[in-house]
Amino acid sequence: MEMRETPTAEAGMLIRRPVANVFEAIVDPAATTKFWFTHASGRLDSGKEVRWEWRMYGVSTTVTVSEIVANEKIVMRWSDPPTTVVWTFTEMPDETTFLEVRSFGFAGNGDEQVKEAVGSTGGFTLVLAGAKAWLEQV
């Protein structure tokens, strides 16, 4: 029997800021809107549903947080059809943080799932680069 892995988008980046600052930048839309989406209905919190908007593209999505561990992890579902996104925050030496994001559960056949995973990898890489640039300059 052949084992097949589900296509997964993965991106990670070292951010030269303490883990609490990096975590807050993802959960607090007052920070996140500086480098990612343009508007949000509220902060990310466990069991909470929030709306994120990218008004420059006329796009929005509902984000449902299934698990949140302060300064460590956020598990959420978003998009239509929904995919799972896991943010992992790892405290590193010298008040730096390694932020990793994984997204999986893409719909469609194998080729469509791979295409979505590749696109999401690029998108999340840009989000992490934006977060790094903004956090390291504030």
Stockholm file with secondary structure:
# STOCKHOLM 1.0

chainA/1-138         MEMRETPTAEAGMLIRRPVANVFEAIVDPAATTKFWFTHASGRLDSGKEVRWEWRMYGVSTTVTVSEIVANEKIVMRWSDPPTTVVWTFTEMPDETTFLEVRSFGFAGNGDEQVKEAVGSTGGFTLVLAGAKAWLEQV
#=GR chainA/1-138 SS CCCCCCCEEEEEEEESSCHHHHHHHHHCHHHHTTTSCSEESSCCCTTCEEEEEETTTTEEEEEEEEEEETTTEEEEEETTTTEEEEEEEEEETTTEEEEEEEEECCCSSHHHHHHHHHHHHHHHHHHHHHHHHHHHHC
#=GC SS_cons         CCCCCCCEEEEEEEESSCHHHHHHHHHCHHHHTTTSCSEESSCCCTTCEEEEEETTTTEEEEEEEEEEETTTEEEEEETTTTEEEEEEEEEETTTEEEEEEEEECCCSSHHHHHHHHHHHHHHHHHHHHHHHHHHHHC
//
